[in-house]
Amino acid sequence: MLTSEWTDGLHCALEAAQVFLGGVAIDVVPLGSGHIHRTYKISSLGGSFLLQQFNTRVFDRPEQVMANIMKVHRHLYYEKGMQPVLTPVGLSSGEAFWTDTSGQLWRMFEFIEGGYVPEVVQTPQQAYLIGRAFGAFAEALADFDPTQLHEVIPGFHDSLARWHAFQQVLAKDPLGRAASAGEETDALQRQCHLFKTIAALGLPQRVTHNDAKAGNVLLRTDGSDFLAVVDWDTIMPGYVLADFGDLVRSIVSPVAEDDPRIEQVQVRLHFFEALCQGFLSEAHRIITPNEHRHLVLGAQWITIEQAMRFLLDYLAGDMYYAAQYEEHNLNRARNQLALAEAIQRHAEEMQHIAMAAPC
C-alpha cells in the first residue's frame, strides 16, 4: 500500500521536474537510499535526469554547495575534459534551485546512463575500480586552488572540535540515551588520541570529495571500468587521507556500515590491496610521501571519526543521519568501532600493502 508521504513526494517531484524541464516530464521514479536527500530519476523526451529534494537541515548553505559543484564541474569538464561528469541543470532563469510552495528546495542534474552504484563491494575488481575513480578525481583536482571553494560544513573533518561537541552532548544527554552507549563511549575514549596525531601531521589542503565511499561511484554495468564520481555536496578543502580513509571504511568490510551483525565486520586484505592499487595508480602523481606513509592511519582516523559522528547523532536524537529505528545510529557506531579495531589489528599488514603500491 502506498503511503500519503510517498505519493505526496512523487507529486512534488513531478511538479519540480516540469519546472526544470519546461513542462515536459514523462515519468518519476524514486532512486537510491541516501542518508540526506530524496532522489528521483526523471524520464523525459529530452533524456533522463536526476532530481533531488535538497536537505537544508543538513546543508544550510545551499547556494554555496551548488557554487562549489559548478566550479568543480567547469574545471573537470572544460579544463580536464573528464567525461562523463556530474552536470547540474539550472532553471531557465539561471538559478540552481526551485522552491516549492512548502519551501522545499529542488535541484537537477543530467542522469549518467550505463552505470550502477555498488552499495556493498562484492569483488576486488570493484574495489580496484572505485579506488581508480577517486584517484583520478583527486589527480584531476590537484591543480584546483582549494581556497576557491566554500567550506560548506565548517570543521567537517576537525575531529578535535567534533570530539569536544560529542563530550558536550554526552554530558547533556538530552534523550537519556547515554546509558545504552557506555561501551561505545569508552571505546571512543581509547581511540580519540588519533585526532591529535592527525592534526600534527601538517597535511596539505586539497580539493577533496569528503564523502568518498563506494556508494558515490558509478561503475559501468559490464564491470569494465568506472564512469564517474558523484554526490559532490561536500566538495571543499580537505585532506586526501580523509577521502582514502572513507574508501577503506566503505570497502574492506563485507557488510554495510549499519549492519548490526558486528561479528561479521572484518578487514578483507585482498580488497584493501586492490583499493590501494587502483587509487595510487592514478593519485601517485600528486600524493606526497608524507601522505603515502600515513594512508592506513587515515583509515583508522576516519573510521573512528565516523563512529563518533554516528554515536553523537544517536545521543542528540538522529538529527543528521536518517534512522529507520531507534538504535539505528547506535548500531552504525558499533559497526564502525568494530571496523576500527579490525583495522588496528591488521595495521602492520595494511601498511606493508600500502607502501608496496605505486607512488
NORHU-V254195 format. One line per field, one symbol per residue. ss: DSSP state (2 for helix, 1 for strand, 0 for the rest). phi: phi as a letter, one per 20 degrees, with the letter a starting at -180 (. if undefined). Layout:
ss = ???
phi = ???
This chain:
ss = 00022222222222222222000000111100000001111111001111111100000002222222222222222220000000011000000001100000111111000011000000022222222222222222000002220000000000222222222222220000022222222222222022222220000001110000022211110000011110000001110222222222222000000000022200002222222222222220000022222022222222222222222222220000000000022222222222222222202222222222000
phi = .fefffffffffffffffffdmndbebccgcmbffddecceddbfepdcddceeeefedecgffgfffgfffgfffeeedmfbfbgcfdefffnfecddefenfecbccfeeencbdefcfecgffgfffffgfffffffefeeffffdfefcgmgdefffffffffffgfflfdmeffecfffffffgfdffffffffefmfffcfcfmbfbgfdcedffemeaedaeclegdfafadffffffffggedfefcffdffegfefbdeffffffggfffffdeffcfegffgfdffffffgfffffgffffffffeoledefdebgegffffffgffffffffffdgffffffffeffb
